[in-house]
């Protein structure tokens, strides 16, 4: 074997080990960062004894973190999608939107690593149309956004005549 052939074999083995090291580093990076999933856990109707006209919906969300780093939630929003022939439009629903700046008066929920937490989201208006679709949007402290799947009215747990 010539000297040039030995140099090519050594360089090839070195490149193979470098590629394997890069793959392991990338997989570790993907595993460590927060990976939040948003699930609609339960729904219910909400009526206040003091204000009977303020009936609304109560959504209980389950925030699951599959990453090894805990993350703080900055904002939770409920988006209402109207289906039209031309395009899908969405509007933010006026509900108890959580904001970390203290506008809602609640402490920011923290989603622990490799675990989950629940959050109660109430909407005071009953004007949600059975043709509408909803999606929860969660803004995390690391700047990422997690969204739930698009939820049609019949999956909310209510009858369509309500």
N, C-alpha and C positions, 0 to 999 in steps of 0.2 A: 504494500500500500504506500502510495506516495504521500509526501508531506501535504500537498494540496488537498488530497482526498480526506486525510485526517482532519484538517482544518474545517472542511465542509461538514463532516460528521459532528465535530464538536460544536460548530455554530448552529447546526440544525437541532441538536439536543438542547442547547442553551435557549434557542427560540421556542422550543416546545415547552420547557419549564417556565419561561416567561409568560407564555400564553395561558398556561394552567394557573399561574399565580394571578394573572389579571382576571380570569374567570372566577376564581375563589374570592378575590377582593370585591368584584362586582356583586356576586351573590350575597356576600356579607353586608354590603351597603344596602341592597334591596331588602334584606331581612331586618336590619336595624331600624330603618326609618319608619315613621308611623304610617299605617295602612288602615284607614278608618272606613267602615261600611255602615250605612244608615239603613235601618229596617223599621217599618211600621209594626209595632208590637201589638198594640191594642187601640181601640177607639171607643168613644162613648159620648152620650149626650150630656150637656152640662146646663143646669138651670140654677140660678141663684134665688135664694129665698127672699132677699131684700129687693131684688130687681127682676121681676118675672119676665120682663120683656127682653132681658139680656141673655136669652137662651143661645147656646152655641155648641160647638163640637170640642171634644177633648181627644187629642192624639197623644199616645204614649210611644215615644221613639226609643229604640234600642241602638246605641252607638257602640260598635264593636271595633276594637283596635287589634289587628293581627300583627302589628310591629312590636319591636322590643323597646320602643321609646314612648313614654307617655306624652300626650298632647292635650293642650287646652283648647276649648272651643271658643272662638271669637263671636260668632253670630249663627243663629239658626233661623232660616226663613222658610215660609211656605209659599210655593209658587202655584198659581192656578192657571192651567192651560186651557185655552178655548180652541176647539177644533174648527177650522174653516176650510173651505175648498182650496183657497189660494195658498195659505201657509198656516203654521201653528204660531199663535201669539200667546205670550204668558204675561200674567199680571201678578204682582205680589199681593197676597191676601193680608188684610189688616188683622193681625192676630197678636198674641203676646210674643213678639219677636225678641229673642234674647240678644243683647248687645253687651260686649265686655266693658264698654265705657261707663256702665252703671245706669243706663237709661231705663232698664227694666227693674232694677233694684235687686236682682238676684246675683248670686256668686257664679262665676264662670264654671261650667262643668268641666272636669278633668277626666279624660278617658285614659285609664291606666294601661300600662303595657300588657299585651297578651290577655286582655280582659275587656269588659264592656261596662257601660253605665246606661241608666235610663233617664229620660227627660220628658217632662209633661209640657205639651204645647197646646194651648187653648185658643180657639177662634170664637169670638163673640158673635159674629154675624152668621145668620142662617141662610144667607143668600147664595150659598154654593149650589150651583145648578147640577142636577144629576148627569148632565152631558159633559161636565167638566172633568178634567183629569188633574191630579195633584202630584207635586214632587217636592220633597223636602231638600233644601240646600243648606249645607253646613260649611261655614268658613272656619278653618283651623288656624291655630296660632303660627304655624309654619308657612302660611300663605296658600296652602292647597285647599281645594274645595271638594267635598264629598257630597254626592247626591244619592237620593233613594231612587228606586225604579219608578216609572210613571204609573200612578195608581188611578184606575178608573173608579167611579163612584160605587159600583157594586162590591169592590174589594175593601171599602172603608168599614164594612160591618153594619151598615144601615139599610133600611128598606128604601126603595126608590120613591115611595109615596110620602116619605117623611119630610 
